[in-house]
């Protein structure tokens, strides 16, 4: 059963992220499932640290980007929006080239919080990072 509150396409997500951190780092939303969302990020000069491996902060940015986007697609956007409350990440393997893909799946979709798990894998489908993101669900202020 799909968790999304409104219909959307990958092109919609691409347009939403123009001139954002995601756009500048080359993050691309790549796939949508009934209860998951995936995006990929290049491992290149924009995302590596001085030793030539994927920067942990770039992995966290990918995790929060895909998890935050997914959370906001799970709420009635006329009444609510979601913002990051907490994120953690365990970096389990380095990546030196190619692309990494983050896939967000909900662990909890509550009225006031969401908890998302994001697995980041390399092109060989090896786990690079696992992250947990807690989102706060906030009411939109009245627009009188």
C-alpha positions in Angstrom: 0.0 0.0 0.0 1.4 3.4 -1.0 2.3 5.9 1.7 2.4 8.9 -0.5 -0.3 11.6 0.0 0.0 13.1 -3.5 1.0 11.8 -6.9 4.5 12.9 -8.0 7.1 12.0 -10.6 10.9 11.9 -10.6 10.7 15.0 -12.8 8.7 16.8 -10.1 11.4 16.0 -7.6 14.1 17.2 -10.0 12.4 20.5 -10.5 11.9 20.9 -6.7 15.7 20.6 -6.1 17.1 23.0 -8.6 19.5 25.5 -7.0 19.6 23.6 -3.7 22.4 21.7 -2.0 21.1 18.5 -3.7 21.4 20.2 -7.1 24.8 21.5 -6.5 26.1 18.1 -5.3 24.6 16.3 -8.3 22.0 14.4 -6.3 19.3 12.8 -8.6 16.1 11.1 -7.5 16.0 7.8 -9.3 13.2 5.5 -8.1 9.9 5.5 -6.3 8.2 2.5 -4.7 5.0 2.2 -2.7 6.9 2.8 0.6 10.4 3.9 -0.4 12.3 6.7 -2.3 15.8 6.5 -3.8 18.3 9.1 -4.9 21.9 8.8 -6.1 24.9 11.0 -5.6 28.2 11.1 -7.6 31.4 10.3 -5.8 33.5 13.1 -7.3 35.4 16.3 -6.4 32.2 17.7 -4.9 31.6 14.9 -2.5 35.0 13.4 -1.5 37.3 14.4 1.4 41.1 15.0 1.0 41.9 11.2 1.1 39.8 10.7 -2.0 36.9 8.8 -0.4 33.3 9.8 0.0 33.0 12.5 2.7 30.8 11.4 5.6 29.0 14.7 5.6 28.1 14.2 2.0 26.6 10.8 2.9 24.6 12.5 5.7 23.4 15.2 3.2 22.2 12.4 0.8 20.5 10.6 3.7 18.7 13.7 4.9 17.8 14.8 1.4 16.1 11.6 0.4 14.5 11.0 3.9 13.3 14.6 4.2 11.8 14.6 0.7 10.0 11.3 1.4 8.6 12.5 4.7 7.2 15.6 3.1 5.5 13.4 0.4 3.7 11.5 3.2 1.8 14.4 4.7 -1.0 16.6 3.5 1.2 19.5 2.3 -1.7 22.0 2.5 -1.7 21.4 6.3 1.7 20.1 7.3 5.4 20.1 6.5 8.3 18.1 7.9 11.7 19.3 9.1 14.7 17.3 10.3 14.9 16.8 14.1 17.8 14.3 14.4 20.0 12.3 12.1 22.7 9.8 12.8 24.9 7.8 10.4 27.3 4.9 10.6 29.8 4.9 7.8 30.7 1.2 7.1 32.6 1.3 3.9 34.4 3.9 1.8 33.5 4.8 -1.8 36.1 6.2 -4.2 34.3 6.6 -7.5 31.0 6.1 -9.3 27.7 6.7 -7.6 26.2 5.9 -4.2 22.4 5.4 -3.8 20.4 6.3 -0.8 17.1 4.5 -0.2 14.7 5.8 2.4 12.1 3.6 4.1 9.9 4.6 7.0 10.2 3.0 10.4 7.5 5.1 11.9 5.0 7.5 10.4 3.3 9.3 13.3 1.2 12.4 13.6 4.0 14.5 15.1 7.2 12.6 14.1 8.5 10.3 11.4 11.5 8.0 11.6 13.2 7.0 8.4 16.0 4.5 7.7 18.3 5.3 4.8 20.7 2.7 3.4 23.4 4.1 1.2 25.0 1.6 -1.2 27.7 1.7 -3.9 27.3 0.5 -7.4 28.1 -3.0 -6.4 25.2 -2.8 -3.9 27.6 -2.9 -0.9 26.5 -1.0 2.1 28.4 2.3 2.5 26.4 4.0 5.2 23.3 3.4 7.3 21.4 6.4 8.7 18.4 7.0 10.8 16.5 10.3 10.4 13.8 11.7 12.7 11.5 14.3 11.2 9.2 16.6 13.0 5.7 17.1 11.5 4.7 20.7 11.9 1.4 22.4 11.1 1.4 25.1 8.5 0.6 28.5 10.0 -2.7 30.0 9.0 -2.4 32.1 5.9 -4.9 34.9 6.5 
